[in-house]
């Protein structure tokens, strides 16, 4: 219980931000003796990275020459409330792929089995309005609540007109749950921790990011904090003794305000001290981000999505190259077999993921396989690298897995700290 007279409101509706104007994003400071806001401008916008507005009571009092009376203030003690929990059958009843978010996932992963597996893994639900439900289920299989969000099925961006909601809030409004429900959040995906106690835990802000990354980088257990300040000491108790990697979103560098990377770096130190776990903060995005990426608050999912889309489009582009070159070859007097310097010949010797003209992997040096599969500057997730080997050489997954192991054992490719693979001589990290 806080001993301060003025504190940020913990319960109740958020207000419109007086700085950025966004609806329902402003948390006011209240006078705990009256329960009323101090002033409509005194509070904090929860858009920390994009707005950052924060006017404290002391700053407001000083600028308006107000002298509040702090003397002899003793806050009224409040008995601790039990943690609110929802029935577990709500999760199974809501589990569905009929949401716009899952529709977007299907554009990234045309294989329906992949989408089905990741939805089952995270117990993704849906509403009748095609909103997605990101359930928060802890390692003891207790259901804390579910975050309800709407996404664009094509772009995969969150709706700007429809604010996030919560399952428990809708139930309270419908009279199906007591109004004093005490939400204590856990990580999205926290129920997965017991499935592999030795696996490294990767934490991001967004539930969308955790879901996508879990497909492309399956060696990690991916959790989502929900927002920048969703990574708190209480929530991290489940990480005791684990190896943890943090992937903060990008944010602009502004005077007198910490970036998301700096916030999570400071939090990493606290977590390590509290729970004796090893915590690293990835600086991959910090090193490679453009100004536009920072301004947009991009995260690792944005990079993974771009790479994934390029991979999906590659066979279509190669098919078009072949069509054009076939047309040119038909018009040429030089036999196609002899025309080794043609664009088509060069294209077939490049990273061709769909042609059967590639030599069998047994007839190639491992170094050639590594160069063709990854390229000099690319970095691929294990799943994408496996797919590429299968498509490039028309082999099955078992043989591709053997080839991948050979490439690693012979130190031709190596894993990066974010779970992707690169050529040993060309790592960008």
Secondary structure, 3 states (H helix, E strand, C coil): CCCCCEEECCCCCCECCCCCCCCCCEEEEEECCCCEECCCCCEEECCCCCCCCEECHHHHHHHCCCCCCCCCCCCCCCCCCCCCCECCHHHHHHECCCCHHHHHHHHHCCCHHHHHHHHHHHCCEECCCCCEEEEEECCCCCEEEEEEECECCCCCCECCCCCCEEHHHHHHHCCCCCCCCCCCCCCECHHHHHHCCCCCEEEECCHHHHHHHHHHCCCCEEEECCCHHHCCCCHHHHHCCCEEEECCCCCCCECCECCHHHHHHHHHHHHHHHHCCEEEECCHHHHHCCHHHHHHCCCHHHHHHHHHHHHHHHHHHHHHHHHHHHHHHHHCCCCCCCCCCCHHHHHHHCCCCCCCCCCCHHHCCHHHHHHHHHCCCCCEEHHHHHHHHHHHHCCCHHHHHHHHHHHHHCCCEEECCCCEEEECCCCCC
